[in-house]
Amino acid sequence: MLMFIVHRARVTEFAARHKLPAVYPFLLPVTDANGLMAYTVKASELDRNAAAYVDRILKGAKVSDLPVQQPTQFEFVINLKTAKAWTHHRRTAAPARSWDLFGPNQ
């Protein structure tokens, strides 16, 4: 993952050059390198969970007794500038609405 973050400009440039709609696991490729989409864990939830763990450890809880938690909140971010540029070139292939791909109740 670290290599992906370090080379995010190259990755997003490659995807754009080859007209590949890419979804990135972090926000940085979308916000800093004009990536198209990101689907990632909501950072505020991770911070809140980390603070709760630190609090419990400082109060004397054993680390081995703490439960493993999975994130429950996610963010889906679309870079509209990049999306408009991408759909301009592929207008016929881009669906009009998201449910054109997945159906309204799926």
Order of alpha helices (4+ residues) and beta strands (2+ residues): alpha-alpha-beta-alpha-beta-alpha-beta-alpha-alpha
